[in-house]
Amino acid sequence: MNHVIEVFDRETEELLKTVEIPFARQAELVALMGWKEPEDAIYVYDLSPEQLHRIEEWTGTQLAGSNNIIQLACIAKHK
C-alpha cells in the first residue's frame, strides 16, 4: 500500500493535487502518525501542522499555507 497527501478545495471539495509519500519513508510515517496496529495505516487522516511540515520535507512539496483541506490517505498499490 502507498500513502498520499490529497489536497482538496475547501469550498468545492474538488481534488486539486495528490502527492505520493516515498515508500522508503514508511517506517518514519508510522512513527510520525503514531500508528500502533497495521490497520491504522488504511484510514484517512487530517494532519497536524508538525506532521504536514515533516511530510513536506520528505516530498519536497509545499502543501501548507492555503485554505484547502489536506489529508493523508492510503491507496492500493497497482501492480
QUIGIDA-V725404 format. One record per residue. PHI is phi in radians with two decimals (* if undefined). D_CENTER is the distance of its C-alpha to the mean C-alpha in Angstrom with 2 decimals. Layout:
BEGIN
PHI D_CENTER
PHI D_CENTER
END
This chain:
BEGIN
* 12.81
-2.05 9.85
-2.01 6.11
-2.35 4.57
-1.72 3.27
-1.98 6.50
-1.96 9.07
-2.02 12.16
-1.17 15.62
-1.10 16.58
-1.48 20.06
-1.66 19.91
1.09 16.45
-1.27 16.52
-1.25 13.47
-1.70 13.79
-2.77 11.27
-2.22 8.81
-2.19 7.60
-1.40 7.65
-1.54 6.95
-0.97 10.65
-1.04 12.07
-1.08 14.30
-1.64 11.72
-0.96 11.42
-1.11 13.98
-1.18 12.58
-1.14 9.17
-1.00 11.55
-1.16 13.57
-1.05 11.08
-1.48 10.00
1.27 13.71
-1.24 13.71
-1.87 17.39
-2.03 17.80
-0.97 16.44
-1.15 15.94
-1.04 13.44
-1.34 10.78
-1.65 11.48
-1.62 10.63
-1.69 8.37
-2.26 7.57
-1.35 8.28
-1.99 7.62
-1.30 10.85
-1.00 12.02
-1.17 12.37
-1.10 8.92
-1.09 7.76
-1.06 10.87
-1.10 10.41
-1.19 7.27
-1.05 9.48
-1.11 12.24
-1.13 10.89
-1.70 10.20
1.16 13.12
-2.17 11.62
-1.45 12.52
-2.05 10.13
-1.39 12.00
1.61 15.61
-2.09 15.64
-1.72 16.42
-1.89 13.58
-1.57 11.29
-2.16 7.64
-2.36 5.45
-1.66 2.87
-2.35 5.64
-1.80 8.09
-2.15 10.54
-1.19 14.03
-1.44 15.12
-1.47 17.99
-1.83 21.21
END
